[in-house]
Amino acid sequence: MELLVRYLERSNSVSSALTSDTVNEEKLRDDLKYYFMSPCEKYRARQHKPWKLGVQILKIVMITTQLILFGLNNQLVVSYKEENTMTFKYLFLKDFTGVDEDDYSVAVYTQQGVYDSLYYALDKYSQLGRLSTGPISYAEDEDGKLLPLIICKEYYKRGMVEPSEEAYDIDAQLETVCTSYYPNTTNLHNSSFFDLDFYRLVDIKITFQLKGINLQTVRSRELPDCYSFYVMIRFDNHCHSGKVKLFLDIDAQSNACRDWKISGTAQKNTHYLLIFDGFVIVVCLTSAVLCTRSIILAVRLLQRFSQFLHENYNRKVCEDDQREFLNGWYVLVIISDLMAIIGSILKMEIQAKSLTSYDVCSIFLGTSTLMVWVGVIRYLGYFQKYNVLILTMQAAFPKVLRFCCCAGMIYLGYTFCGWIVLGPYHEKFEGLSLVAECLFSLVNGDDMFSTFAQLKNTNTLVWLFSRVYLYSFISLFIYMVLSLFIALITDAYETIKNYQRDGFPLTDLQKFLTEQKDFPVVEENSLTDVHIRNTVLCCCERVPENDSVILIG
């Protein structure tokens, strides 16, 4: 009788332990299934409202609206700077035709042409108030005095050149002499400063500062910006080839106007925009908090699942299953939220006229909007007919990356070769970045004939080399590299199509969710083999029995 009682007690303890393990396993399985459900499935399963999905939809609408509003204003700012640059070229450069020649605006070929262009710029500067049709004026210092125009000439310290005798005597040390010029200055043309020794002259720089107000922002119901234009006109004689190039460069800096008064709705609309930007920040913070919460929940589930596999089957979670928990989409959303918050803060500062970093703000807002729209693909991935792009990219990315590393070495070789050989003879090969852009356009079939035709036929050897260079590059990259690149993606696409038709290989996580019990038990003496064959077990030992469970990371 006593033996029977002990047996029954032992049986009850074993059954209770088994029941407890079974309950924990089922609870883990339910939690995992719920975590990987779509928002609609979660609502049907537990009446859990898809707050995160709603926040993402609201965020997309608000961030896109914010981007459009800022983009329209940014276009006005950029167009104002570009149009003022063109205006100054017409005002201060003699014989400017409206089109730059290569990287310079005007070229002169005679000594008298240099003097005429120099005096022309000074005369137009002194008559600026009567010439300009825009709100442009001379800059003043803090005491209200006009800032002068500065003329500097740079030349060799000593120079004597006799081309007919093939003789020269040059001191390569450079000297710089400057003088100031005010709009009311007279008889400056007779100054000895303008006695130029062209054999020694390297360049002449004319610098001055102007003030302007961008009134066109009033049309977009925003306060106008005040601008400081730092203008530099440069006469470049570095080559001493008889051709003096004229450059006009402008550095435009915007700032808040010190004394302004405006009637209408501009100031009121600015307040509305600030409130809207503040609401965008709140929505992005909410989105970031929800995604961070989901990541923390995923890490906890991964720890529970890893402990379950280790205790029951003595094996580790493979990398594929770990990536299902460590969701890259959530990281993308958090990064986009942070960039949107930073961009919104910069936008608010710009609207309040505390900052003028339009370009930096546009980069943050544009990149965040791009990431937000890319993140929408995650929700399309819950449907088998719409997730082909995601699955194909995931399958093809490792092979494509390795392939691009090899092709990139060949591409860099052609880039350096083209720059050093063809650079002096072809405008598309004058710089490394230009060569890379030209070759990339050739791969896409753009401007092929013009690239061949624009090569200067002044050197027969270089002309022949250019033909071999271009024909070999086009043939190699279009017919071989590009075709293989497309083939890799096509192969990944065909693999995904076959998986969708025949069923995807099941990982350990998917087998657990479908309640399969075929996890191989690993002995203690084979733990080393597990570490070595971990990836093989995840990728090869899968039976395509059931494709009803689809995990969207």
C-alpha positions, 0 to 999 in steps of 0.5 A: 500500500505504501509503495502504491501511495509513493507511486501515485505521488510521483506520478502526480508530481510528474504530471503536474510538471508536464502540465506546467511545461505544457502551459508555459509552452502554449503561453509562449506559442500564443505570445509569439503568434500574437506578436507576429500577427498583422494589426487586423489579426491582432484586432480580431484575436484580442480586440487590440486596436492598431494604435501603432498603425494609426500613428504611422498613417497620421505621421505619413500625412503630417510629415508629407504635408510639412515637407510640401510646405517647407519645400515650396518656401525653400524653392523661393529661397533658392530661386532668389539666390540664383536670380541675384547671382545672375543679376550681379553677373549682368551688372558687374561683368562686361560683355556677359551673355547670360551663359557661363563659358565652362566654369567661368563667366567671361574671358578677355584676351587683351590688356585693354579688355582687362582694364575695361572689365575692371573699370566697368565693374567699379563704375557699375558698383558706384551706380548700383542705386540707379541700376538695380531694379531690386531691393539691393543696397550697399552694406553698412557697418554697425556705425552706419558707415558704408563698407568699402569695395576692396581690390587686391592684385596678386603677382610674382615678387619679381618677373622678367620674361623674354619669349623670343629669347626663351629666357625668364627670371621669376621669383615664385614668391607671391605678393598681394597689394590691396586698395579700397574703393567707395561709391563716391570715390573719384579719379581712381582710374588714374591711380598707380595701383592699376598699372598692371605688369601682366607677366607678373600678374596672377589674379585680381580680386574685387570683393564687396558686400551688398544687402537685400530683402527677399520680398517674395516670401510674403506671397507664401504668407511668411515673413521676408528674410534679409540677406547679406551678399558677399560678392567676389569678382576674380580675374584669373591669370594663373595660366599666363596663356593670354586668356584671362578668365572672369569669375563671379562668386556669391555667398548669400547669408540670410538673417532676421531683419532688425526692423520690420513691420508687415500687415496682413496674415503672414505673422498669424500664419507663421504661428499656425505653422509653428503649432503644426510643427509642434504637433508633428514632433508629438506624433513622431515622439509617440511613434518612436516610443511605440516602436521602442516598446515593440523592440523591447517586447521582441527582445524579451520574446527572443530570450524566452524562445531561446531559453525554451529551445535550450532547455527542451532541445539543447540548441540555439536560435539560428540567425534567421529566427533572430532577425525575425525578432530584431525587426529592422523596420522598427529601427528604420521608423525610429531613425525616421522619427528622430530625423523628422523631429530634428528637421521640425525643430530646425524648421520652427527655428527658421520660421522664427528667424532664429536660424537660416539653415534651409539646406540642413533642414531640407536634408533632415525632412526629405530623408525622414519622409523617404524613410516613412514612405519606405516603412509603409512597405512593411504593412504591405508585406503582410499580404503574400501578393504584395511582399514579393519586392521585400522578399526578393530584395532580402534574398538577392541583397547578399549576392548583389553586394558581393557582386558589386564589390568585384564590379566596383574594382573594375569601375574604379580602375576605369575611372582613374584611367579615364581621368588621367588619360582623357581628362585634358582632352574631354570635359566629361573626364576633367575630374574624378567625380565627373568621370564616375558620373560619365561612366555611370551614364554610359552604363545606362545608355545615356549620351553615348554618341556625345561622349565619343564626339566631344573628344578633341581630335588633337592627339591621334594616340589619345584618340585611338586610346579613347576608342579602345577605352570607351568600347571596352568599358561599354561592352564589359559593363552593359553586356556582361556586368549589367546582365549578370547583375540583373540575372542575380535579381531574377534568380532570387525572384524565381526562387521566391516564386517557387517558394510561394508556390511550393511553400517556404522552408520552415525555420525552428520558429515557424515549426514551433508556431505550427506546433511541430515536434521534430526539433533534433535533440543535440547531445552534450558531446556535439555542442561544438558541431552545433556552433559550426553547423548552426547556419546549415541547420537554419538554412538547409534542414527545413521541410516545406510542409506548411506555409501558413505561417508567414513572418514579417520582420 
